[in-house]
Amino acid sequence: MSARRLSKRTAPVSVRAHWFILLAVLLALGVALVVQGYMHHLAGIADDSVPGGGSASTVPDAVSHGGPVVDSRGGSVRTVGPPDRTLALTFDDGPDPVWTPRILDVLRKHHVHATFFVVGSAAIDNPDLVRRILADGNEIGVHTLTHADLASAPAWRQQLEVQGDQQVIAGITGRASTLLRPPYSSENDAVRDDTWAAMRTAADRGYLTMLTTQDSEDWQRPGVAAIEKNLTPSGPQGQVLLMHDGGGDREQTVTALDSVLTKVADQGFRVTTAGDAVGIASMRDASVGEQISGNALVWGIRLSDFFIAAISWALVAAGAVTVVRAVLVVVCAARHRRAARRSLATGRSRRRVDVPVRPEVTEPVSVIVPAYNEAAGIEAAVRSIAASSHPVEIIVVDDGSTDDTADIVEKLGLPGVMLIRKENGGKPSALNAGLAAAGHDLVVMVDGDTVFEPETVHALIQPFADPRVGAISGNTKVANRGGILGAWQHIEYVVGFNLDRRLFDIAECMPTVPGAIGAFRRDALFRVGGVSDDTLAEDTDLTMALCRDGWRVVYQDDARAWTEAPASLGALWKQRYRWCYGTLQAMWKHRGAVVQGGQAGKLGRRGLGYLLVLQVLLPLFAPVVDVFAIYGLVFLDPVRIAALWLVFLLVQFLMAAYAFRLDNESLRPLWTLPLQQFVYRQLMYLVVIQSVVTALAGVHLRWHRMERYGSLRVPPASQGQA
C-alpha cells in the first residue's frame, strides 16, 4: 500500500465528522472529570460535627421539641419517636469495607437489626456490602450522594445529593427508602432555619427526616468507655442512637457496640431499625424506572472512575516519557557537541572520533532551488548562494510560476546560475528536474524562501569525507523571528528541531533532512529513485528511503540556513498540517524498516518509534493533560497543580536555555516560553490531531503553499549567529 493511500483501507468519512467525534470524546472526558471531582473531591466524609450558630426562627416548635422522626409532607408537621424501652440503632457514613462488615457481625451476634444511612459514593465503591446490609435484615436510609451539607447547599445540589443517593440505592438493591438523615444533623433542638428549609424540600419529594436523640460521638474517637456512656439510656424512654460505620477508624465503635448491646439487652430494651421502632414501612420496591436510572448512574460513575484511573496511569507514563525524552536529548546533544569540538580540534570526521582523519571536502557542488511563485524572496536566496565561499553551480527550477519568479532570476545575470522553466508538476518534480541537470556529484537542495551564509555550503558538505554518509541536514534558523509568533517558532526550531536532530545523529536514525537545507550524494539519490511524490513530506520520505538503502544521514550544526517562517496562525496551521500529514504518510510508507536490519532497522526501531511516541501519540494525549490541569485547579489543590506546572516549565526552560547555548543564540526570546505553553503548544497538538483524523478518514490532503513576506536578506560575509 502506498503512502498516498495511507488510510484508504477504511471508507472515507468527513473530517468534520471526526472532529465532532473528537469533541465528543473531550466532552465525555470533561463529564467524567466533573463526575469524578464532584463524587470524590467536592465533598467528603470527615468530621461529623454539627455546625453551630444560625437562627431557628422559622423552625416550628413541633420540630424543635418533638420526636426525632419528622414528617412535614403535605405542609403539616408531625413528629414521632420510639416508644419506651425501644432503641432505634442507626449508623451513618458507610458502607466501609473494613468497619461495616465487623459491625454487621456484631449485630448478627446479638440478633438485632439497625438502620444504615449510606453515602452514595461509598455505596458505589462497596455494592456487595449494601446488599449484605439488607440481606441481614437491616434497613437502609439516604445520607446524600457525597455527604454534603444540605443546609448550605443550593436547591439544585440538594436535589442531586438526595435523589442521587436514592438512585444509587435503587440501582444496587432494587429497593428505595423514605428515610433521610441530613449529614451534620443532630437532635431536634439543633435544627436551624437552613436545615429546616432543606428538610421541607426533601419532604416535598416524599422523605421523612430522621434525627437523633443520643449521639455516641464516636466520630471523635473519645474512647470505648465514653462511647458506651453516650449510648447508655438514662431512663426507659425510647431513643434513636447515632453511631458511624464509615468516615474513619471505627475500632472503638465496634468494641463499644458489642458491649452496649449486651448491656441494654440486660436492661430489657429492644434494639431495632428506625422504621420498625416508630412503626413505619421505610423501604419499598423501586420502580422499573428507578432501577434503570439507578443502574445507569451507578455504572456511569464506575465507568468514570475506571476511565479516570486509566488516564491517570497514562498521565504518569506520559510524564515519565517526557522526562526521559528531555534527559535523552540533552545528553545526546552534549555528546554531539563534544564530538563536533573534537572533530574541529583534530581534523577528524565529525561523525565519530575513532574515524581516521579525512581530507577537507573541496569539490564543487550543485545547488538546486525549486521555485513556485517565489518572487518575494528568490533574489535574496539566489544571491546568498552565489556569494558562497565554496564553488557552486546554482540550478533554479521554476515550476510553472504564475508570478515573475523566473524573470527575476534571469535578470540577475549571475554567473554559474542555470534557470530551468517547466510546467507545474510539484516540488518533487522540480527537484528531480534539477537533479537531472546537476553537473556535480554532491547536491545541495534549498527552498526558494531560504538564504545561506557564505560558509554554509562548505560547512554543510564536510561530513561527505566519510563515504558512508549519504545525506546531511543543516541547521535551519528562523529569519523573521520578530513578534511573539516569530519568537515561538524560533524557540521551536532551536529547541525542538535541532535538539532532536542531534539525538537522531547520535542514534543514527535521522528521519528528515529539511527542504530548507540538505546535502546529498547524487548517486545515492539515483539509487532510491530520486525524489518521490508519494507523500506531502518529500524531504522526510527521501531521507527515510536513503536510510533504508543503508546510507548514514547526519546533522551539521554549523551549516546555517535562514528561512521565512509563517507570520500568521492560519499560515502556520497550513504549513504544520502539511508537514505532519506528510510525515504520517512517510512513516506508513517506510513501516517495513521496523523489521529490517542495519541502517534501515535503526531508522525503523529508533527513528520511527521516536516519532510515533513523541510526535504522534503524546500530542494526541495532550488535550487530556490540559483538561486534567483544569480539573486539578477546580477540584484538587490548585497550589500543587501550579507547582507541578512551574516544575514542568522550569524543565522546559532549562532544556531551551541549553539548546540556545549550543546554537550561540541570545536567551531573550525565552521570555515568551510560558505563553507558548498556553497557545502555541495547543495549536501544534491540534495540528497533529487533525492530521491523524485526516489520515484515518482517508482524505487526500492537497499541498498548502506557504505565504511569502519578502523578509529575507542576503547575509553579509561576516554574519554569524543572530
Disulfide bonds with the S-S distance in Angstrom:
none
